[in-house]
Amino acid sequence: MSYLALAYPDLDKTDFELIQRHRKEYDSLFYDVVDPHFSFIFAVHDFTEELFIEEITQKAKDQKKINFVFRCATISKDGFEDTYHVFLVPDEGHSDIIRLHDVLYSGSLKDNLRLDLDYIPHLAIGSSTDKYQSKRLAEEWNKKEITIKGTISKLSIIKYKDNLVTLLKVIDLV
């Protein structure tokens, strides 16, 4: 069991459906597990539920909503397994997302931050063990010149166990 902090972005219905159609076809790992999201705090195993919720709630206090724009997809090698993910990475809002990530990992969560892996703000839309397949997926997406605008207006604290996501608390950003 682990605890995470995610942000399910506010998206136009048409954009959400586009992302979900793509995920249904190309993101078999997580399509049925979790909706499109940004990960802010990755799996934490050494906190109690109460302490994790308290820490995220305190760090998220007074944090501002983040507007973002996606204009392209890219691939990223998974840091734990032989999988290549296709990510939508924001052109706009990128630095604000990184700053919120850094705030959330300050304090008692700082020892959980993986400094051996780059934090790439993203929304996953596909994955494959074939790096060339992932590259093709990103290139096909990018040929369409899609622009997706959205907002991160809240953080969701979740528990993840046995491939099941349980919502524990929602924190509104100001």
C-alpha positions as CSV (number, residue, x, y, z in Angstrom):
1,M,0.0,0.0,0.0
2,S,1.2,3.5,-0.8
3,Y,0.0,7.1,-0.6
4,L,0.2,9.6,-3.5
5,A,-0.8,13.2,-4.3
6,L,-2.3,13.6,-7.7
7,A,-4.0,16.4,-9.6
8,Y,-6.9,15.4,-11.9
9,P,-6.9,18.4,-14.2
10,D,-9.9,20.4,-15.2
11,L,-10.2,19.9,-19.0
12,D,-12.7,20.6,-21.7
13,K,-15.0,17.6,-22.2
14,T,-13.8,17.1,-25.8
15,D,-10.1,17.2,-24.7
16,F,-10.8,14.8,-21.8
17,E,-12.5,12.3,-24.2
18,L,-9.7,12.6,-26.7
19,I,-7.1,11.8,-24.0
20,Q,-9.2,8.9,-22.7
21,R,-9.7,7.4,-26.2
22,H,-5.9,7.5,-26.7
23,R,-5.3,6.0,-23.2
24,K,-7.8,3.3,-23.7
25,E,-5.9,2.1,-26.8
26,Y,-2.3,2.8,-25.7
27,D,-2.2,2.9,-21.9
28,S,-3.3,-0.6,-20.8
29,L,-1.2,-0.3,-17.6
30,F,-3.3,2.5,-16.0
31,Y,-6.4,3.3,-18.1
32,D,-8.7,1.1,-15.9
33,V,-6.9,2.2,-12.7
34,V,-6.8,6.0,-12.7
35,D,-8.1,8.9,-14.7
36,P,-5.7,11.3,-16.5
37,H,-3.6,13.1,-13.9
38,F,-0.4,14.8,-12.9
39,S,1.6,13.0,-10.2
40,F,3.0,15.4,-7.6
41,I,3.9,13.0,-4.8
42,F,4.8,9.5,-6.0
43,A,4.3,6.3,-4.0
44,V,5.1,6.9,-0.3
45,H,5.3,3.8,1.9
46,D,6.8,5.1,5.2
47,F,4.0,7.4,6.4
48,T,0.7,6.6,8.1
49,E,-2.4,7.7,6.3
50,E,-3.0,10.5,8.9
51,L,0.5,11.9,8.7
52,F,0.6,11.8,4.9
53,I,-2.8,13.7,4.7
54,E,-1.6,16.2,7.3
55,E,1.7,16.9,5.5
56,I,0.1,17.4,2.0
57,T,-2.7,19.5,3.5
58,Q,-0.3,21.7,5.3
59,K,2.1,22.1,2.3
60,A,-0.8,22.7,-0.2
61,K,-2.3,25.5,2.0
62,D,-2.4,28.8,0.1
63,Q,-1.0,27.2,-3.1
64,K,-2.4,28.7,-6.3
65,K,-4.3,27.1,-9.2
66,I,-2.1,26.3,-12.2
67,N,-3.2,26.9,-15.8
68,F,-1.3,24.8,-18.4
69,V,-1.3,24.1,-22.1
70,F,-0.2,20.9,-23.8
71,R,1.0,21.2,-27.4
72,C,3.1,18.0,-27.9
73,A,3.8,14.5,-26.7
74,T,7.2,13.0,-25.8
75,I,8.5,9.7,-24.6
76,S,10.2,8.9,-21.3
77,K,11.9,5.7,-20.1
78,D,10.4,4.4,-16.9
79,G,12.8,4.6,-14.0
80,F,11.8,1.3,-12.6
81,E,11.0,-1.1,-15.5
82,D,11.7,-1.6,-19.1
83,T,8.7,0.5,-20.3
84,Y,8.6,3.7,-22.4
85,H,5.8,6.1,-21.6
86,V,4.2,8.7,-23.9
87,F,3.6,11.9,-22.0
88,L,1.9,15.2,-22.7
89,V,4.2,17.7,-21.2
90,P,2.9,21.2,-20.6
91,D,4.5,24.1,-22.7
92,E,2.8,26.6,-20.4
93,G,2.5,26.0,-16.6
94,H,5.5,23.8,-16.6
95,S,7.5,25.8,-14.1
96,D,4.5,26.4,-11.8
97,I,3.9,22.6,-11.6
98,I,7.6,22.1,-10.7
99,R,7.4,24.7,-8.0
100,L,4.3,23.1,-6.5
101,H,6.0,19.7,-6.7
102,D,9.0,21.1,-4.8
103,V,6.8,22.7,-2.1
104,L,5.1,19.4,-1.5
105,Y,8.4,17.5,-1.2
106,S,9.8,20.0,1.3
107,G,9.5,19.2,5.0
108,S,9.0,15.7,6.2
109,L,8.6,14.2,2.6
110,K,12.0,15.4,1.4
111,D,13.6,12.0,2.0
112,N,11.0,10.4,-0.3
113,L,12.0,12.5,-3.2
114,R,13.8,10.5,-5.9
115,L,16.7,12.7,-6.9
116,D,18.0,10.0,-9.2
117,L,15.0,10.6,-11.5
118,D,14.1,13.8,-13.2
119,Y,10.6,15.2,-12.4
120,I,8.8,15.8,-15.6
121,P,5.4,17.3,-15.2
122,H,3.2,15.2,-17.4
123,L,-0.1,13.5,-18.2
124,A,0.5,9.9,-19.5
125,I,-1.3,8.9,-22.6
126,G,0.4,5.6,-23.5
127,S,3.1,3.1,-22.7
128,S,5.0,0.2,-24.4
129,T,7.9,-2.0,-23.8
130,D,8.9,-1.2,-27.4
131,K,10.6,2.2,-27.4
132,Y,10.0,2.6,-31.1
133,Q,6.3,2.0,-30.7
134,S,6.2,4.7,-28.0
135,K,8.2,7.0,-30.3
136,R,5.7,6.4,-33.1
137,L,2.8,7.1,-30.8
138,A,4.3,10.5,-29.8
139,E,5.0,11.4,-33.4
140,E,1.5,10.5,-34.5
141,W,0.0,12.6,-31.7
142,N,2.3,15.5,-32.6
143,K,1.4,15.5,-36.3
144,K,-2.1,16.5,-35.3
145,E,-0.9,19.7,-33.7
146,I,-3.3,19.4,-30.8
147,T,-3.6,22.2,-28.2
148,I,-5.1,21.2,-24.9
149,K,-5.7,23.9,-22.2
150,G,-6.5,23.1,-18.6
151,T,-6.2,24.0,-15.0
152,I,-5.0,22.2,-11.9
153,S,-7.4,23.5,-9.3
154,K,-7.1,20.8,-6.6
155,L,-4.9,18.0,-5.3
156,S,-6.2,14.6,-4.6
157,I,-4.6,12.5,-1.8
158,I,-5.0,8.8,-2.6
159,K,-4.2,5.4,-1.3
160,Y,-3.0,2.9,-3.9
161,K,-3.3,-0.8,-3.1
162,D,-3.8,-3.9,-5.3
163,N,-4.1,-1.8,-8.4
164,L,-7.0,0.2,-6.8
165,V,-7.0,3.9,-6.2
166,T,-9.0,5.2,-3.2
167,L,-9.6,8.9,-2.8
168,L,-8.8,10.0,0.8
169,K,-9.0,13.8,0.6
170,V,-9.4,16.6,-2.0
171,I,-7.5,19.9,-1.4
172,D,-8.7,23.0,-3.3
173,L,-6.0,25.3,-4.6
174,V,-6.7,29.1,-4.3
